[in-house]
Amino acid sequence: MDLFTQTWAALRSAVAGLADEDFGRPSGCTGWLVRDLVCHLVIDAQDVLITLATPTDAGPTRDAVTYWHVTGAPPTGDDPLDALTVRLAAAYEDPALLKFHLDDVGSAAGRAANLAAPGLRVSTQDMVLTAADYLSAYVLEWTLHHLDLVAHLPGAEGPPAAGLARARQMLEEIAGTPFPAPLSDTDALLVGTGRRAPTDAERAELGATAARLPFVVG
């Protein structure tokens, strides 16, 4: 749960430091500008608040790793929900309003996470998880989206090292195999989730795993 707080704070800080012109740059999410990604983070923060306020007496059905739905097809940006996010982001017009909304809702989500009992059982998307597992799952979400945020922003600070390491570990558990040690945590996440294609050298290191790429989580 501490990593949730650390990675979420780092991501919100990175957004707060963006210049207005950065919001019109492409992000690492196919079809989304930086402003679209930030709008998605607002929705994510709302989801965290809703889930932590939806306790249940039912037993857990998922954990931090099995929470994720995995496909082999990278997003195209044509999904109706993705398109809605783009329209919502455009409606803000002034990047300062989008920054404010993320800070407002995001801070609330962070406080709710800090107050949640680890063993609290919560319900979301027809799944039941402990609060600890639910928030741990979001370490992967925050870390990947932090990489998406800075993908085309040279010099911008990336995710915390501890978040990168944990996100890599989770992706390896999802994949059912470790990624080669020569791949940095960042490269393992980018290549593993299909955010970029592996180089010839990386493909050779990956061996049989290369044929199974990507592991797209959502």
C-alpha positions as CSV (number, residue, x, y, z in Angstrom):
1,M,0.0,0.0,0.0
2,D,3.0,2.3,0.5
3,L,4.0,1.8,-3.1
4,F,0.5,2.9,-4.2
5,T,1.0,6.2,-2.3
6,Q,4.6,6.6,-3.7
7,T,3.8,5.9,-7.3
8,W,0.5,7.9,-7.3
9,A,2.2,10.9,-5.7
10,A,5.0,10.8,-8.2
11,L,2.6,10.6,-11.1
12,R,0.5,13.5,-9.9
13,S,3.7,15.5,-9.3
14,A,4.8,14.9,-12.8
15,V,1.5,16.1,-14.2
16,A,1.6,19.2,-11.9
17,G,5.0,20.1,-13.5
18,L,3.8,20.0,-17.1
19,A,3.9,23.1,-19.2
20,D,0.7,24.0,-21.0
21,E,2.2,23.1,-24.3
22,D,3.0,19.6,-23.0
23,F,-0.7,18.7,-22.9
24,G,-0.9,18.8,-26.7
25,R,2.0,16.4,-27.2
26,P,1.5,12.7,-27.9
27,S,1.5,10.3,-24.9
28,G,2.6,6.7,-24.9
29,C,-1.0,5.6,-25.2
30,T,-2.0,5.0,-28.8
31,G,-4.4,7.7,-30.0
32,W,-4.1,9.8,-26.9
33,L,-2.4,13.1,-26.3
34,V,-1.0,13.9,-22.9
35,R,-4.2,15.8,-22.0
36,D,-6.2,12.7,-22.8
37,L,-4.0,10.6,-20.6
38,V,-4.4,13.1,-17.7
39,C,-8.2,13.0,-18.1
40,H,-8.0,9.2,-17.9
41,L,-6.1,9.6,-14.6
42,V,-8.9,11.7,-13.2
43,I,-11.3,8.8,-14.1
44,D,-8.9,6.4,-12.5
45,A,-8.9,8.4,-9.3
46,Q,-12.6,8.4,-9.2
47,D,-12.6,4.7,-9.6
48,V,-10.3,4.3,-6.6
49,L,-12.6,6.5,-4.5
50,I,-15.7,4.5,-5.6
51,T,-14.1,1.1,-5.0
52,L,-12.7,2.0,-1.6
53,A,-16.3,3.2,-0.7
54,T,-17.8,-0.1,-1.9
55,P,-17.1,-2.6,0.9
56,T,-18.4,-6.1,0.8
57,D,-18.6,-9.1,3.1
58,A,-17.9,-11.5,0.2
59,G,-14.6,-13.4,0.0
60,P,-11.9,-12.2,-2.3
61,T,-12.0,-13.6,-5.9
62,R,-8.9,-11.8,-7.2
63,D,-5.6,-10.5,-6.1
64,A,-3.2,-7.8,-7.3
65,V,-2.1,-9.9,-10.3
66,T,-5.3,-11.7,-11.3
67,Y,-7.2,-8.3,-11.1
68,W,-5.8,-7.6,-14.6
69,H,-7.4,-8.7,-17.8
70,V,-4.7,-9.6,-20.3
71,T,-4.9,-9.6,-24.1
72,G,-2.4,-9.8,-26.9
73,A,-3.8,-6.9,-28.8
74,P,-2.5,-3.4,-28.1
75,P,-5.2,-0.7,-28.0
76,T,-5.9,1.1,-31.2
77,G,-7.5,4.2,-29.7
78,D,-10.8,3.4,-31.4
79,D,-12.6,2.0,-28.3
80,P,-15.8,4.0,-27.5
81,L,-14.6,4.7,-23.9
82,D,-11.2,5.8,-25.3
83,A,-13.0,8.2,-27.6
84,L,-15.1,9.5,-24.8
85,T,-12.0,10.3,-22.8
86,V,-10.6,12.3,-25.7
87,R,-13.8,14.3,-25.9
88,L,-13.9,14.9,-22.1
89,A,-10.2,16.0,-22.2
90,A,-10.9,18.5,-25.0
91,A,-13.8,20.0,-23.0
92,Y,-11.3,21.3,-20.3
93,E,-9.7,23.6,-22.9
94,D,-7.4,25.2,-20.3
95,P,-4.8,22.7,-19.0
96,A,-4.9,24.4,-15.6
97,L,-8.4,23.2,-15.1
98,L,-7.4,19.6,-15.9
99,K,-4.4,19.9,-13.5
100,F,-6.7,21.2,-10.8
101,H,-9.2,18.4,-11.2
102,L,-6.6,15.7,-11.1
103,D,-5.0,17.3,-8.0
104,D,-8.4,17.7,-6.3
105,V,-9.8,14.2,-7.0
106,G,-6.3,12.6,-7.0
107,S,-5.5,13.9,-3.5
108,A,-8.8,12.6,-2.2
109,A,-8.0,9.2,-3.7
110,G,-4.6,9.2,-2.0
111,R,-6.1,10.1,1.3
112,A,-8.8,7.4,1.0
113,A,-6.0,4.8,0.2
114,N,-4.0,5.8,3.3
115,L,-7.1,5.5,5.5
116,A,-8.2,2.1,4.1
117,A,-7.6,-1.0,6.3
118,P,-5.5,-3.5,4.3
119,G,-7.9,-6.3,5.0
120,L,-11.0,-4.4,3.9
121,R,-12.8,-6.3,1.1
122,V,-14.0,-4.1,-1.7
123,S,-15.9,-4.8,-4.9
124,T,-15.2,-3.5,-8.4
125,Q,-16.1,-4.8,-11.9
126,D,-17.7,-7.9,-10.4
127,M,-14.5,-8.8,-8.5
128,V,-13.8,-8.8,-4.8
129,L,-10.3,-7.9,-3.5
130,T,-8.8,-6.8,-0.3
131,A,-7.9,-3.1,-0.2
132,A,-4.3,-4.1,-0.1
133,D,-4.5,-6.1,-3.3
134,Y,-6.6,-3.6,-5.0
135,L,-4.2,-0.7,-4.3
136,S,-1.2,-2.9,-5.1
137,A,-2.7,-3.6,-8.5
138,Y,-2.7,0.1,-9.2
139,V,1.0,0.3,-8.7
140,L,1.2,-1.3,-12.2
141,E,-1.4,1.2,-13.5
142,W,0.4,4.2,-12.2
143,T,3.8,3.1,-13.3
144,L,2.8,2.3,-16.8
145,H,0.9,5.5,-17.2
146,H,3.8,7.5,-15.8
147,L,5.9,6.0,-18.5
148,D,3.1,6.9,-21.0
149,L,3.1,10.5,-19.7
150,V,6.8,11.1,-20.2
151,A,7.2,9.0,-23.4
152,H,7.6,12.1,-25.6
153,L,8.7,14.6,-23.0
154,P,12.5,14.5,-23.0
155,G,14.0,15.4,-19.6
156,A,10.8,14.6,-17.7
157,E,11.2,12.5,-14.5
158,G,10.0,9.0,-14.8
159,P,8.4,6.7,-12.2
160,P,10.1,5.8,-8.9
161,A,12.6,2.9,-9.1
162,A,10.6,0.9,-6.5
163,G,7.4,1.2,-8.5
164,L,9.2,0.1,-11.7
165,A,10.6,-2.9,-9.9
166,R,7.3,-4.0,-8.5
167,A,5.4,-3.3,-11.8
168,R,8.0,-5.5,-13.6
169,Q,7.5,-8.3,-11.0
170,M,3.7,-8.1,-11.5
171,L,4.0,-8.2,-15.3
172,E,6.4,-11.2,-15.0
173,E,3.8,-13.0,-12.8
174,I,1.1,-12.1,-15.4
175,A,3.3,-13.5,-18.2
176,G,4.3,-16.5,-16.1
177,T,8.0,-16.0,-16.9
178,P,10.7,-13.6,-15.9
179,F,12.1,-11.1,-18.4
180,P,15.8,-11.3,-19.1
181,A,18.0,-9.6,-16.5
182,P,19.8,-7.4,-19.1
183,L,16.4,-5.6,-19.8
184,S,16.0,-2.6,-17.4
185,D,12.7,-2.5,-15.5
186,T,11.6,0.3,-17.9
187,D,12.4,-1.6,-21.0
188,A,10.8,-4.8,-19.7
189,L,7.6,-2.9,-19.1
190,L,7.6,-1.0,-22.4
191,V,8.4,-4.1,-24.4
192,G,6.4,-6.5,-22.3
193,T,3.2,-4.5,-22.7
194,G,3.7,-3.7,-26.3
195,R,4.4,0.0,-25.8
196,R,7.4,-0.5,-28.1
197,A,8.7,-3.3,-30.2
198,P,11.8,-5.2,-29.0
199,T,15.1,-4.6,-30.7
200,D,16.8,-7.6,-32.4
201,A,19.1,-7.9,-29.4
202,E,16.2,-7.8,-27.0
203,R,14.2,-10.4,-29.0
204,A,17.2,-12.7,-28.9
205,E,17.4,-12.3,-25.1
206,L,13.7,-12.9,-24.7
207,G,13.8,-16.2,-26.6
208,A,10.5,-18.0,-26.7
209,T,8.8,-15.3,-24.7
210,A,9.2,-12.9,-27.7
211,A,6.6,-14.9,-29.6
212,R,4.1,-14.3,-26.8
213,L,4.4,-10.6,-26.7
214,P,2.7,-8.3,-25.9
215,F,1.0,-8.8,-22.6
216,V,-1.5,-6.0,-22.7
217,V,-3.1,-5.3,-19.3
218,G,-6.4,-3.5,-18.8
